[in-house]
């Protein structure tokens, strides 16, 4: 891991995204509008076809370099994107044949859903509009402003990594105010899921500071390429997990892990091993707090691949104590909010927390 000092949010500009999610189409029509200052390198874009591109109102080639002048600039790119395993994804629920469409960009699929500059982890203010069948539900990082009809709009989300932009659309059933499942699973206990999430947020707020986002929706989707994915304001969970949540230990660890990523990974982006080690550590102490079980055997828990990363965090706990570890982590999250952090940033704050 690098010891380079962490940074606050980069000035990546603002992104206004518009996606047309049509279950009958083999592609997604997407428009990216970027407002930025100063010249940038070429646009990263992995689309099937570019339909139009303009810079400050004039047609341009999207692969031209450099892009923009010294002042304020507006780049607009409209393109057709394919469905893939990451980026835009089209899945069919085998239970009833219903189609669901969603977009995930983590860790490096940003160019598959939008045009952009720089590293996928660079932060920007992001606004999203999604066109869907009028009968569908649609969820995204921001709160829905228009939540009916064909064109859905969402509140802009400030300073998020472009790799964490996400949305899900389909004939979802709303089984709790903040929990959605495919229509075939409409009998699911959404209140139980929401209860764990609500308790996890309250627990972490006491340790780490206020929850960073305006909402925390949970949506279960078929065919997710990972067990779950936490993005600002929206947690996506692979549908088979729903069948395991009647085990309270499993539910607490899985959902607690994803909620912890709101602070560790989304609010502040640390190197991946450290991020996963911290999220696993936090979810385990949330599980300790929740009880009533006496132990949490690693072999039965889905976070066991992160055990080496967890052990590194536990070594810090052994050296400085849990109170100092949590005080130092909270200080890092406060100081580096909406930016990136390093192991050295945490080490400095852990040392200070012992004084």
C-alpha positions in Angstrom: 0.0 0.0 0.0 1.2 3.5 -0.7 2.1 5.8 2.1 1.3 8.9 0.1 -0.9 11.3 2.0 -4.7 11.1 1.4 -6.5 13.7 -0.5 -9.8 15.5 -0.5 -12.2 15.3 -3.4 -10.7 16.0 -6.9 -12.1 18.7 -9.1 -13.5 16.3 -11.8 -16.4 18.7 -12.6 -20.0 17.8 -12.7 -21.7 15.0 -14.6 -25.3 15.1 -15.9 -26.2 11.6 -17.1 -29.3 10.5 -19.0 -29.9 6.8 -19.7 -32.7 5.1 -21.7 -33.3 1.7 -20.2 -35.5 -0.2 -22.6 -36.1 -3.9 -21.9 -36.8 -4.5 -25.6 -33.6 -2.8 -26.8 -30.2 -4.6 -27.2 -28.4 -1.4 -26.1 -28.7 1.6 -23.8 -28.8 5.0 -25.2 -26.8 7.3 -22.9 -26.0 10.9 -22.8 -23.1 12.4 -20.7 -22.8 16.1 -20.1 -19.6 17.1 -18.3 -19.0 20.7 -17.1 -15.3 21.2 -16.3 -12.6 23.8 -16.2 -9.3 23.6 -18.1 -8.1 21.2 -20.7 -8.4 17.5 -20.1 -7.0 14.4 -21.8 -9.1 12.3 -24.2 -12.5 11.1 -23.1 -12.7 7.5 -21.8 -15.6 5.8 -23.5 -16.4 2.1 -24.2 -19.5 2.4 -26.3 -20.7 0.5 -29.3 -21.3 3.7 -31.3 -21.0 7.4 -30.6 -24.1 9.2 -32.0 -23.0 12.7 -31.3 -20.3 14.7 -29.4 -19.9 18.4 -28.9 -17.5 20.7 -26.9 -18.9 24.1 -26.0 -21.6 23.6 -28.6 -19.3 22.6 -31.5 -19.1 19.1 -32.9 -16.0 17.2 -32.0 -14.5 13.8 -32.1 -14.8 12.3 -28.6 -11.3 10.7 -28.9 -9.6 14.1 -29.6 -6.9 15.2 -27.2 -6.5 17.5 -25.4 -10.2 18.4 -24.7 -11.3 21.8 -23.7 -9.7 25.2 -23.2 -8.4 27.0 -20.1 -11.8 28.3 -19.0 -15.2 26.7 -18.3 -16.2 23.9 -20.8 -19.2 21.8 -21.5 -18.7 18.4 -23.2 -21.7 16.4 -24.3 -21.5 12.8 -25.7 -24.4 10.7 -26.8 -23.7 7.0 -27.4 -25.1 3.5 -27.5 -23.8 1.1 -24.9 -24.0 -2.7 -24.8 -25.2 -4.8 -21.9 -22.4 -6.6 -20.2 -21.5 -8.3 -16.9 -20.4 -4.9 -15.5 -21.6 -1.6 -16.7 -25.1 -1.9 -18.0 -26.6 -5.3 -17.3 -29.7 -7.0 -18.5 -31.0 -10.0 -16.5 -34.1 -12.2 -16.6 -35.7 -13.5 -13.4 -35.9 -17.3 -14.0 -39.0 -17.5 -11.7 -41.3 -15.5 -14.0 -39.3 -14.3 -17.0 -39.4 -10.6 -16.0 -36.6 -8.4 -17.3 -34.5 -6.2 -15.0 -31.9 -3.7 -16.0 -29.2 -2.1 -13.8 -26.0 -0.2 -14.0 -22.9 -0.8 -11.8 -19.5 0.8 -12.4 -17.3 -0.6 -9.7 -14.4 -0.9 -9.8 -13.4 0.1 -13.3 -16.4 -0.1 -15.6 -17.2 3.6 -15.7 -16.4 4.0 -19.4 -19.2 1.3 -20.1 -22.0 3.7 -18.9 -20.7 7.2 -19.5 -18.0 9.3 -21.0 -15.5 10.8 -18.6 -12.0 11.9 -17.7 -9.4 10.5 -15.4 -9.5 7.7 -12.9 -12.8 5.9 -12.2 -12.4 6.8 -8.5 -12.2 10.5 -9.2 -15.1 12.3 -7.6 -17.7 14.6 -9.1 -21.2 15.9 -8.6 -23.5 13.5 -10.5 -27.1 14.1 -11.6 -29.1 11.3 -13.2 -32.2 11.0 -15.4 -33.5 7.6 -16.5 -36.2 6.8 -19.0 -37.9 3.5 -18.3 -41.3 1.8 -19.0 -43.9 3.8 -17.0 -45.0 0.8 -15.0 -41.4 0.1 -13.7 -39.7 1.2 -10.5 -36.3 2.9 -10.7 -33.8 3.5 -8.0 -30.5 5.3 -8.0 -27.9 7.0 -5.7 -30.1 10.1 -5.3 -33.6 10.5 -4.1 -36.3 10.4 -6.7 -37.6 13.8 -7.7 -40.0 12.4 -10.4 -40.9 8.8 -9.5 -43.7 8.1 -12.0 -44.1 8.1 -15.8 -41.4 7.3 -18.3 -38.8 9.9 -17.3 -37.4 9.6 -13.8 -35.2 12.2 -12.3 -33.0 12.0 -9.2 -31.4 14.6 -6.9 -27.8 15.2 -7.7 -25.3 13.5 -5.4 -22.3 15.6 -4.4 -18.7 14.4 -4.7 -19.1 10.7 -5.3 -16.6 8.5 -7.1 -17.8 7.9 -10.6 -17.2 4.2 -10.1 -20.0 4.2 -7.5 -22.7 5.6 -9.7 -25.5 3.0 -9.9 -29.2 2.5 -10.8 -31.6 -0.4 -11.0 -34.9 -0.5 -12.9 -37.6 -3.1 -13.4 -40.9 -4.4 -12.2 -39.7 -4.4 -8.6 -42.0 -5.0 -5.7 -41.6 -2.5 -2.8 -41.6 -4.6 0.3 -40.7 -1.8 2.6 -40.2 1.9 2.2 -36.5 1.4 1.5 -36.4 -2.3 0.3 -37.2 -3.6 -3.2 -37.2 -7.1 -4.6 -38.1 -8.7 -8.0 -41.9 -9.1 -8.5 -41.5 -12.9 -8.0 -40.3 -12.3 -4.4 -43.1 -9.9 -3.4 -43.8 -11.9 -0.2 -40.3 -11.2 1.1 -40.0 -9.7 4.6 -38.7 -6.2 3.7 -39.2 -5.0 7.2 -36.6 -7.4 8.6 -34.1 -6.2 6.0 -34.8 -2.6 6.8 -34.5 -3.2 10.5 -31.0 -4.5 10.2 -30.0 -1.7 7.9 -31.5 0.9 10.3 -29.8 -0.5 13.3 -26.5 -0.7 11.5 -26.7 2.9 10.5 -27.5 4.0 14.0 -24.6 1.8 15.4 -22.0 3.2 12.9 -23.2 6.8 13.4 -22.3 6.5 17.1 -18.8 5.3 16.1 -18.0 7.1 12.9 -20.3 10.2 12.6 -23.4 11.0 10.7 -24.6 8.8 7.8 -23.2 10.5 4.8 -26.1 10.3 2.3 -29.7 11.3 2.1 -31.1 7.8 2.0 -30.2 4.1 2.0 -32.2 2.0 -0.3 -31.7 -1.8 -0.7 -32.6 -3.5 -3.9 -32.2 -7.2 -4.6 -31.4 -8.0 -8.2 -30.9 -11.2 -10.2 -27.4 -12.0 -11.6 -25.3 -9.5 -9.7 -21.6 -10.2 -10.3 -20.8 -10.0 -6.6 -22.6 -10.9 -3.4 -23.6 -7.3 -2.9 -22.4 -3.8 -3.9 -22.6 -0.7 -1.7 -22.8 2.6 -3.5 -23.8 6.0 -2.1 -27.5 5.9 -1.1 -28.1 2.5 -2.8 -27.1 -1.0 -1.9 -27.5 -3.7 -4.5 -27.7 -7.3 -3.3 -27.6 -10.5 -5.4 -31.1 -12.1 -5.3 -30.0 -15.5 -3.8 -28.8 -13.7 -0.6 -32.5 -13.1 0.1 -32.9 -16.8 0.9 -30.2 -16.7 3.5 -31.3 -13.7 5.5 -33.5 -15.7 7.8 -30.2 -16.6 9.6 -29.8 -13.5 11.8 -26.0 -13.8 11.9 -25.8 -14.0 8.2 -28.1 -11.0 7.7 -26.3 -8.9 10.3 -22.8 -9.6 8.8 -23.8 -9.2 5.1 -26.0 -6.1 5.5 -23.8 -4.6 8.2 -20.8 -5.0 5.9 -22.5 -3.1 3.1 -23.8 -0.4 5.3 -20.2 0.1 6.7 -19.1 0.8 3.2 -21.1 4.1 3.3 -18.3 5.4 5.5 -15.4 3.2 4.5 -15.2 3.1 0.7 -17.9 5.6 -0.3 -17.3 8.6 2.0 -13.5 8.0 2.0 -11.9 5.6 -0.5 -9.0 3.7 1.0 -6.9 1.1 -0.9 -9.1 -2.0 -1.5 -7.6 -4.4 1.0 -7.8 -1.8 3.8 -11.3 -0.8 2.8 -12.5 -4.4 3.0 -10.6 -5.1 6.2 -12.2 -2.1 7.9 -15.7 -2.9 6.6 -15.4 -6.5 7.8 -14.1 -5.3 11.2 -17.0 -2.9 11.6 -19.6 -5.5 10.6 -18.1 -8.0 13.0 -18.3 -5.5 16.0 -21.9 -4.6 14.9 -22.6 -8.3 15.0 -21.1 -8.5 18.5 -23.3 -5.6 19.5 -26.4 -7.2 18.0 -26.0 -10.7 19.5 -27.3 -13.0 21.1 -24.9 -15.5 19.5 -21.6 -16.3 21.3 -19.3 -16.5 18.3 -19.1 -15.9 14.6 -17.3 -18.8 13.0 -15.5 -17.6 9.8 -16.3 -20.8 7.8 -20.1 -20.0 7.9 -19.8 -16.3 6.9 -19.6 -14.8 3.4 -16.9 -12.3 4.4 -14.3 -15.0 5.1 -12.3 -14.2 1.9 -11.5 -10.9 3.7 -10.0 -12.6 6.7 -6.4 -11.6 5.9 -7.5 -7.9 5.7 -9.5 -8.3 8.8 -6.5 -9.7 10.7 -4.5 -6.6 9.8 -7.1 -4.4 11.4 -7.4 -6.6 14.4 -3.6 -6.4 14.8 -4.1 -2.6 15.1 -6.8 -3.1 17.7 -4.4 -5.4 19.7 -1.8 -2.7 19.6 -3.8 0.5 20.3 -7.1 -0.8 21.7 -10.5 -0.7 20.2 -11.4 2.8 21.5 -8.3 4.4 20.0 -8.8 2.5 16.7 -12.3 3.8 16.3 -11.4 7.3 17.4 -8.6 7.4 14.8 -10.9 6.0 12.1 -13.5 8.6 12.9 -10.9 11.4 12.7 -9.7 10.1 9.3 -13.3 9.9 8.0 -13.9 13.5 9.1 -10.6 14.9 7.8 -10.7 13.2 4.5 -14.5 13.2 3.8 -15.4 12.9 0.1 -11.8 12.0 -0.8 -9.1 9.3 -0.6 -7.1 8.0 2.3 -4.1 5.8 2.8 -2.8 3.4 5.4 -0.4 6.2 6.5 -3.3 8.6 7.1 -4.9 6.0 9.4 -1.6 5.2 11.2 -1.1 8.9 12.0 -4.6 9.2 13.5 -4.4 6.0 15.4 -1.2 7.1 17.0 -2.8 10.5 17.9 -5.8 8.7 19.3 -3.7 7.0 22.0 -2.4 10.3 23.4 
